[in-house]
Amino acid sequence: IHAQLLAADQKIAEAVADRLPRLNLTGSTGYSGASFSADNFFMSIMGDIFMPLIDWGKRKSEVAKRKYYLEELVATYTQTFLTAIEETENGIWQEKYQTELLASLTDHLQIARANLTETRNRYMQGLTDYLPVLTALQSLQRLEREVLIQNRQLLITRVHLYRALGGTDFLAIPGKEH
């Protein structure tokens, strides 16, 4: 979009230059039959000088149109920039949140493993029946599934963050259109 901004600025400069009177001097003279056409020469000069001034606002409106187009491009560029910043900040926050969640789940997982070990030991010593062991095992397996799900979510969050940082084409395969 940066190149589009530069091109739009150049088009505004062209439109402003087109509003100015110009004088074209050429090295040729015109003959119409046997007479010199000085009238055509002076009319051409007068047209080049005065036509930009008497065009009923056409060139002025062209300059305004091109300025509005440039303003639209600047607004689009600004919105794209702000969206990129927002996506980046959201991605950083989400990654931090996911990392903290995984750390908490890992702590819970260690506690669940210790609980399973303890309930197995109590069962082996004959102090309890097998139901607490099954409950501890189910709790551990549920936590392990949750850790896997949250690890997957962390990877997805990182992909979104990398996209926000590097644009949407970082996954593009060279030589292939998408």
N, C-alpha and C positions, 0 to 999 in steps of 0.2 A: 504494500500500500504506500510505502515511502516513495517509490518510483512514480506512482499515480499522483501523489501530492506535488512532486517536482514537475511533472508534465502539466498538471492543471495550472501551476504557477506560470509556466512558460506560455500557456495558451492565453492567460490573462495579459501577459506582457505583449503578446502578438495583437490581441484585441485593442489594447491601449495604443500601440504603435499604429494600428490601422486607423485610429481616430485622428491622427495627426496629418496635416497637409504634407504632400510630398511633391517633389519636383524631379521629373525624370528627364535627364538630358541625354539625347542620343545623337549620334554623329550623322544621321541621315536627314535629308531634306526631301520634301515631297513635291513632285511635279504632276500636275493633272493636265495631261495633253501638252499644250505649249505654255501654260501659265504656272507660275510658282504658287503653291497652296499655303501661303503664310497664314491664312485664316484658320486652316485646320491645325497648324502648329500652335497658334495662340489659344485656340479653343481647347486644345489638349492640355496646354499648360494651365489654363484657367480651371479646367475640369479637375485636374490633379490637385490644385490648390484649394478650390472652394467646395468640391463635392464632399470631402470628409466633414466640412462644417455645416453643409446643408443636406443632410441625409434623413432628416425628420426623426432623429433619435435612434436610428437603427444600430449604428455602431456603439452608441452609449448603452443601449439595452444589451448588446452582445457582451460588453465588458461586465455589466451587472450580472448577466446570466452566468458567465464564467466565474465570477467571484462567488456567487451562490453555490456553484458546483464545488469550488474549492472549500467553502465553509462546510458543505455536506461531507466531503472527504475528511476534513479535519475532525468533524464530529464522529464519523465512523472510526477513524484512527484512535481517537480519544476513548471511545466506548470499547474498542478492542483491547486497548491498553489497560483500562480499568477492569475489564472482565478477566484479563490474564492475571492481574494482581489479586483479584478476588479469588480466583481458582487456586492460585498458588498459596495464598494465606489459608484458605479452607483445607487444602491438601496437607499443609504443614500441621495444622491443628488436628486434623483427622488422624494423621500418622502418629502424632504424639499421644492422642487418646487411645488408639489401637495398641500402641506399645505399652502404655500403662495398664490397659485391660489385660493384655497377654501376661504381663508381669504378675498381676493379681491372680489370674487364672493358674499360672505356674505355681504360685504359693499354695493355692487351694488344692492343686494336683498333688503336691508333696504331702499335704495334710491328709488327703484322701488315700494316698499310698500307705502312709504310716497307719492310718485307721484300718485299712485292709489287712496289713501285716499284724496289727494288734488283735483284730477280730479272729484271724486265722489261728494265731497263737492261743487265744482263749478257747477256740473250738478244739484245737489239738489237745489241750490240757483237760478238755471235758467240762469246762466251766459254763459254756453256752451251747445252744443248738446251732444249726447251720444257717438259719435265717439272717442273723446279723452279718455273716460273711457275705451272703448273697446281696444284701442291701448295700454293704460297703463296696462290693464289686460293681454293682450297677451304678453307684454314685461315681466311682472312679472312671468307669467307661463313659458315662455321660460327660464328665469333665474333659476326658481325652477327646471326645468328639467336638466339644465346644472349643477346645484349644485348636484343633484342626480347622474348624470353621473360622475362627478369629485370625489364624495365620493366613488363611486364604483371603480374608477381608483386608488384612494388612498389605498383602501383595497387590490386590486390586487398588487399594488406596495409593500405594506407591506408583502404580502405573498412571493413575489420574494425576498425581503430583508431577511425574516426569513429563506427562503431556502438557500440563500447565506451564512447566518451565521451558520445555523445548519445542512446543508447538504440536500440531496434530500429525505431522508427517514423519515423526521419528520412527514409526513402525513400518513405513513404506519400504517395499522391496525395490531396490534399484532396477530400472528397466521395465517395471510393470506399472501400468496405470491403475488407479483405484477410484 
